[in-house]
Amino acid sequence: MITTAAGLGMSLIASEHFFSTMLSSPWTTEKFAQDPSDKAKVRKYYMIAVAMSLVTAYLIARILKQSWPLIATVVLCVIYVAIYEQALRGGI
């Protein structure tokens, strides 16, 4: 039980850190990413954050021999991408 919680916590916190390192807030994205090239950059950076998140979660899942870290990270990444896409469309 504790290893499951630790695996979930580590993978989700790592993902949050990757997104906060690669991107500004959704509000900032909405306000300043106006032209297509800016929007493409936001998408590039969130895909980098997704890739780093999934690799980290996969490694944690392999080490712990559990799939929950990977499953939870996929869900979190989908939520983050949806939030940033909504911001790129003009609002949350």
QUIHU-V832635 format. One record per residue. RES is the residue in one letter. PSI is psi in whole degrees, 0 to 359 (999 if undefined). OMEGA is omega in whole degrees, -180 to 180 (NA if undefined). NEAR is the number of other C-alpha atoms within 8 Angstrom. Layout:
RES & PSI & OMEGA & NEAR
RES & PSI & OMEGA & NEAR
This chain:
M & 314 & -179 & 4
I & 326 & 178 & 5
T & 326 & 176 & 7
T & 314 & 179 & 11
A & 317 & 179 & 8
A & 318 & 179 & 8
G & 316 & 177 & 13
L & 312 & -178 & 11
G & 313 & -179 & 9
M & 317 & -178 & 8
S & 320 & 180 & 16
L & 320 & 178 & 12
I & 320 & 178 & 8
A & 316 & 180 & 10
S & 315 & 178 & 15
E & 319 & 179 & 8
H & 319 & 179 & 8
F & 317 & 179 & 12
F & 317 & -178 & 11
S & 335 & 176 & 9
T & 319 & -174 & 7
M & 335 & -171 & 10
L & 155 & 169 & 9
S & 182 & 180 & 8
S & 160 & 174 & 7
P & 323 & 178 & 9
W & 314 & 179 & 7
T & 320 & 177 & 9
T & 313 & 180 & 13
E & 319 & -175 & 13
K & 321 & -169 & 7
F & 342 & 180 & 6
A & 83 & -174 & 12
Q & 320 & -176 & 9
D & 163 & -176 & 6
P & 325 & -180 & 7
S & 323 & 176 & 6
D & 318 & 179 & 9
K & 322 & 178 & 11
A & 322 & 178 & 8
K & 317 & 178 & 8
V & 314 & 180 & 11
R & 321 & 178 & 8
K & 314 & -177 & 8
Y & 325 & 177 & 10
Y & 333 & 175 & 12
M & 326 & 174 & 8
I & 316 & 179 & 9
A & 320 & 177 & 12
V & 314 & -179 & 12
A & 314 & 179 & 8
M & 321 & 179 & 10
S & 314 & -177 & 14
L & 321 & 177 & 11
V & 314 & 179 & 8
T & 314 & -180 & 10
A & 321 & 178 & 12
Y & 315 & 180 & 10
L & 317 & 178 & 8
I & 317 & 179 & 12
A & 319 & 179 & 14
R & 315 & -179 & 9
I & 316 & -178 & 7
L & 351 & -177 & 9
K & 44 & 179 & 6
Q & 148 & 180 & 9
S & 347 & -175 & 8
W & 319 & 178 & 10
P & 320 & 180 & 17
L & 317 & 179 & 13
I & 312 & -178 & 8
A & 323 & 180 & 11
T & 321 & 176 & 14
V & 314 & 179 & 9
V & 314 & -179 & 8
L & 318 & 179 & 10
C & 320 & 177 & 11
V & 318 & 179 & 8
I & 313 & 180 & 8
Y & 314 & -180 & 8
V & 318 & 179 & 9
A & 319 & 179 & 8
I & 315 & 180 & 10
Y & 323 & 177 & 10
E & 320 & 177 & 8
Q & 319 & 178 & 10
A & 321 & 178 & 13
L & 333 & 178 & 12
R & 355 & 174 & 7
G & 10 & 173 & 7
G & 153 & 179 & 7
I & 999 & NA & 5
